[in-house]
Amino acid sequence: MEEKTLKNWQAEVDHYIGQFKEGYFPPFELLARMSEELGELSREVHHQYGMKKKKDTEDKSSMEEELADLLFVIICFANAEKLSLNAAMSTVMEKFRTRDEHRWTRKEE
């Protein structure tokens, strides 16, 4: 199976959301949803790496699932604002490559 690009995911999410009369939530609602999903990811990281372990009665989830939930909301936010995550990621990666070129110690090749 071919790997999907961010552009593909944005189109798939847009198709999914397009089925509903409500459409995308307004920006502040999407930001609140993003914060909620980030909190769930934080809780999962804490369960796996921190002192607070899950109770036996708590639902099982994974960091992978929580990251995907967060990505879904980020894609919704980008789509609602008509933003290309592919273009944005290209810009951000170029910024990191140039700004941080000598910031970190490189591994030996």
ABEGO torsion letter per residue (X at the ends): XBBBBAAAAAAAAAAAAAABAAEBBBAAAAAAAAAAAAAAAAAAAAAAABABBBBAABBBBBAAAAAAAAAAAAAAAAAAAGBBAAAAAAAAAAAAAAAAAAABBBBBX
